[in-house]
């Protein structure tokens, strides 16, 4: 079946192609009579997605935009599941794009989402500057997941990263570990609270913190381990900034002939589906990912429906999930 074109819509509606373009962009320069004729023709021909045609016709949108920081990280897929669940229940569709953890790419991705004229945006762990987020929030409701904001028109959903890091350190100390390193998230969102929680917990136990610069990727976790081995600074336990980083760390440890957890214990953060795989079985800090998504979608739709104007700051408590990558130091192989 041949896909209808803008020219087909123009011919059916008896107008010019330029006028059809104006209607599809939501231009206020088109009369209601001609706009209705174009939308009717588009619907008859199946030219425009139903949701977009409906939003153009009613001047309201039933689409929510979602920007994902990293498509490789299962954490974000599980958050999107929660967003999608609430959106579908409330008659909304979602459109998704990514900025690939790059501020410049995220700025372009944000502009692209805005061009679809969504009812609101959910930004998952964005690294785009706060000014860009604030500017978007001047146009439509915005909710951030895994990033904080002081802007009163922006809602947020986070876990308490300081508490999560302390849970991990307390667990490792209870096993007898004293040399515990933290592979941190660098400039990534929520890296700061986790780093602060780790340092505070280590100091509370009378232990010396060892923060290793890293990122929220498996490649960065592997690089950090190789650097520690090369510097003869490998500890007996590792707290990674997230599960993805932890898997990279474990891979590098095994490549070096070391065993997890007999030689080095490893703790992740997020409790993604990756961590629960039998051959990974990663001890980790659980963030309720789907609940993040549900809370974000609920907060966004409250704004869309103008049910409130005060900001919402959801801060969820993380929990420790113990699996097989942690054990007392120097355990049997």
C-alpha positions in Angstrom: 0.0 0.0 0.0 1.4 3.4 -1.0 1.7 5.8 1.9 -0.3 9.0 1.4 1.7 12.2 1.0 1.1 15.8 1.9 0.2 16.4 -1.7 -2.6 13.8 -1.4 -4.0 15.5 1.6 -3.9 18.9 -0.2 -5.7 17.5 -3.2 -8.4 15.8 -1.0 -9.0 19.0 1.0 -8.8 21.3 -2.0 -6.0 23.4 -0.6 -2.3 24.0 -1.2 0.5 21.8 0.1 1.8 24.8 2.0 -1.4 25.2 3.8 -1.4 21.5 4.8 2.1 22.0 6.2 0.9 24.9 8.3 -1.9 22.9 9.7 0.4 20.0 10.5 2.7 22.4 12.4 -0.2 23.7 14.3 0.1 27.3 12.9 -2.5 29.7 14.3 -2.6 31.5 10.9 -5.0 28.9 9.4 -8.7 29.4 9.7 -10.8 26.9 11.6 -12.7 25.9 8.5 -9.6 25.1 6.4 -7.9 23.5 9.4 -10.8 21.1 9.9 -10.9 20.3 6.2 -7.2 19.4 6.2 -7.5 17.3 9.3 -10.5 15.5 8.0 -8.7 14.7 4.7 -5.6 13.5 6.6 -7.7 11.2 8.7 -9.5 9.8 5.7 -6.2 9.1 3.9 -4.4 7.8 7.0 -1.8 10.4 6.5 -1.2 11.5 10.1 -0.9 9.3 13.2 -4.2 9.3 15.0 -2.8 10.8 18.2 -1.2 13.7 16.4 -4.3 14.4 14.3 -6.4 14.3 17.4 -4.1 16.7 19.3 -4.0 19.1 16.4 -7.8 19.1 16.0 -8.4 19.6 19.7 -5.4 21.9 20.5 -4.5 19.4 23.2 -2.0 16.6 23.0 -2.3 13.0 24.1 1.5 12.4 23.7 4.1 12.4 26.4 7.8 12.8 25.4 10.5 10.8 27.2 14.2 11.4 26.8 16.4 8.5 27.9 20.0 9.2 28.9 21.5 5.9 27.8 19.7 3.3 25.7 22.3 0.6 26.7 21.4 0.8 30.4 18.5 -1.5 31.5 17.6 0.9 34.3 16.0 3.3 31.9 14.0 0.6 30.1 12.5 -0.4 33.4 11.6 3.2 34.3 10.0 3.6 30.9 7.9 0.6 31.6 6.3 2.4 34.5 5.8 5.6 32.5 4.1 3.7 29.7 1.9 1.8 32.1 0.4 5.0 33.6 0.3 6.8 30.2 -1.7 4.0 28.6 -4.1 3.8 31.5 -4.8 7.5 31.1 -5.2 7.5 27.3 -1.7 8.8 26.4 1.0 7.6 24.1 4.7 8.1 24.6 7.5 9.0 22.2 11.1 8.2 23.2 14.5 9.5 22.1 18.0 9.7 23.6 20.8 12.1 23.9 23.5 9.4 24.5 24.8 11.0 27.7 26.1 14.0 25.7 24.9 17.5 26.7 25.0 18.7 23.1 23.1 15.7 21.8 20.6 15.9 24.6 19.9 19.6 23.8 19.1 18.5 20.2 17.0 15.6 21.4 15.0 17.9 23.7 14.3 20.3 20.8 13.2 17.3 18.7 10.8 16.2 21.4 9.4 19.7 21.7 8.7 19.8 17.9 6.2 17.0 18.4 4.2 19.3 20.7 3.8 16.8 23.5 1.6 17.4 26.6 4.7 17.1 28.8 8.2 15.7 29.1 9.9 13.1 31.4 13.7 13.4 31.3 15.5 10.4 32.6 18.9 11.3 34.2 19.5 14.2 31.8 23.0 15.8 31.6 21.7 18.7 29.6 22.3 22.1 31.4 19.7 23.2 33.9 19.0 26.3 31.8 17.8 24.1 28.9 15.5 22.2 31.3 14.1 25.5 32.7 13.5 26.8 29.3 11.5 23.7 28.3 9.5 23.9 31.6 8.4 27.4 30.5 6.6 25.7 27.5 5.1 22.6 29.1 5.3 20.4 32.2 8.6 18.7 32.9 9.5 15.9 35.3 13.1 14.7 36.0 13.9 11.2 37.1 17.3 10.6 38.7 18.2 14.2 38.7 17.4 17.0 41.2 16.1 20.5 40.4 15.3 23.7 42.3 13.0 25.0 39.6 9.5 25.2 41.1 7.8 24.3 37.8 9.9 21.0 37.5 9.0 17.9 39.4 11.5 15.3 40.4 11.7 11.5 41.3 14.9 10.2 42.9 16.2 7.7 45.3 18.3 8.7 48.4 21.7 8.0 47.0 23.5 8.7 50.2 21.4 6.1 52.0 22.0 3.6 49.2 25.8 4.0 49.3 25.8 3.7 53.1 23.9 0.4 52.9 26.5 -1.0 50.5 29.4 0.0 52.6 27.8 -1.3 55.8 27.2 -4.6 54.1 30.8 -4.9 53.0 32.1 -3.9 56.4 29.9 -6.5 58.0 31.6 -9.1 55.9 35.0 -8.0 57.2 36.2 -5.7 54.3 38.3 -2.7 55.3 39.7 -1.7 51.9 36.6 -0.7 49.9 36.9 1.5 46.7 34.0 3.4 45.1 34.0 3.6 41.3 32.0 6.8 41.0 29.8 8.2 38.3 31.9 11.2 37.5 29.8 14.1 36.4 26.7 11.9 35.9 23.5 12.7 37.7 23.1 11.3 41.2 26.9 10.5 41.3 27.3 13.2 44.0 24.9 11.8 46.6 26.3 8.2 46.1 29.9 9.5 46.5 29.0 11.5 49.6 27.2 8.5 51.1 30.2 6.3 50.5 32.7 8.7 52.0 30.5 9.3 55.0 30.0 5.6 55.6 33.7 4.8 55.3 34.6 7.6 57.7 31.9 6.5 60.2 33.6 3.0 60.2 37.0 4.6 60.7 38.1 3.5 57.2 39.9 5.5 54.5 37.8 6.3 51.4 39.2 5.4 48.0 37.2 7.2 45.3 38.1 6.1 41.8 37.0 8.3 38.9 34.7 6.4 36.6 31.4 6.7 34.6 28.0 4.9 34.4 29.2 2.4 31.7 30.6 -1.1 31.6 33.7 0.2 29.7 34.4 2.7 32.4 34.1 0.1 35.1 36.6 -2.1 33.3 39.0 0.8 32.8 38.9 1.7 36.5 39.8 -1.9 37.5 42.7 -2.1 35.0 44.0 1.2 36.5 43.8 -0.1 40.0 45.6 -3.3 39.1 48.3 -1.3 37.3 48.8 1.0 40.3 48.8 -2.0 42.7 45.9 -0.3 44.5 43.2 -3.0 44.1 41.0 -3.2 47.2 39.2 -6.2 48.6 35.8 -4.8 47.7 34.3 -2.5 45.1 31.1 -0.3 45.2 30.3 0.6 41.6 28.2 3.6 40.7 25.7 1.4 38.9 25.1 -2.2 37.8 26.4 -1.6 34.3 29.7 -0.3 35.7 29.8 -3.2 38.1 29.5 -5.8 35.3 32.4 -4.1 33.5 34.5 -4.2 36.7 33.8 -7.9 37.2 34.7 -8.6 33.6 38.1 -6.8 34.0 38.7 -8.6 37.3 38.1 -12.0 35.7 40.3 -11.1 32.7 43.1 -10.4 35.2 42.7 -13.9 36.6 40.9 -12.8 39.8 37.7 -14.4 41.2 34.6 -12.6 42.3 33.8 -12.6 45.2 36.8 -14.7 46.6 39.4 -12.1 45.6 37.3 -9.0 45.2 33.7 -8.4 46.2 31.6 -6.2 44.0 28.4 -4.3 44.7 26.3 -2.5 42.0 23.6 0.1 42.2 20.1 0.0 40.6 19.1 -3.7 40.8 18.3 -3.8 37.1 17.2 -7.0 35.3 20.9 -7.5 34.4 21.9 -7.9 38.1 19.4 -10.6 38.6 20.6 -12.8 35.8 21.8 -16.2 37.2 25.3 -15.9 35.7 25.7 -12.3 37.0 23.9 -12.6 40.4 25.1 -9.2 41.4 24.7 -7.8 45.0 23.3 -4.4 44.4 21.3 -1.5 45.8 17.7 -1.6 44.6 16.0 1.4 43.1 12.3 0.8 42.4 12.6 1.5 38.7 9.0 0.9 37.5 7.8 2.9 40.5 10.0 5.8 39.5 8.3 5.7 36.1 4.8 5.5 37.5 5.4 8.4 40.0 6.9 10.5 37.2 4.0 9.9 34.8 1.5 10.6 37.6 3.2 13.9 38.5 3.4 14.9 34.9 -0.3 14.2 34.2 -1.2 16.2 37.3 0.6 19.2 35.8 -0.9 18.6 32.3 -4.4 18.6 33.8 -3.6 21.7 35.9 -4.4 19.9 39.2 -1.6 21.5 41.1 1.2 24.1 40.7 3.4 23.3 43.7 6.5 21.1 42.9 6.6 17.5 43.8 9.9 16.0 45.1 9.7 12.3 45.4 12.6 10.8 47.3 12.4 7.0 47.6 14.4 4.8 50.0 16.7 2.3 48.4 17.4 -1.2 49.8 20.2 -3.8 49.7 19.8 -6.9 47.6 22.4 -9.5 48.5 23.4 -12.1 45.8 26.6 -13.9 45.1 29.2 -11.2 44.2 30.0 -10.4 47.9 31.7 -12.5 50.5 34.2 -12.1 53.3 37.7 -11.2 52.1 40.1 -14.0 51.3 37.4 -16.6 51.0 38.0 -20.1 49.5 38.1 -20.3 45.7 
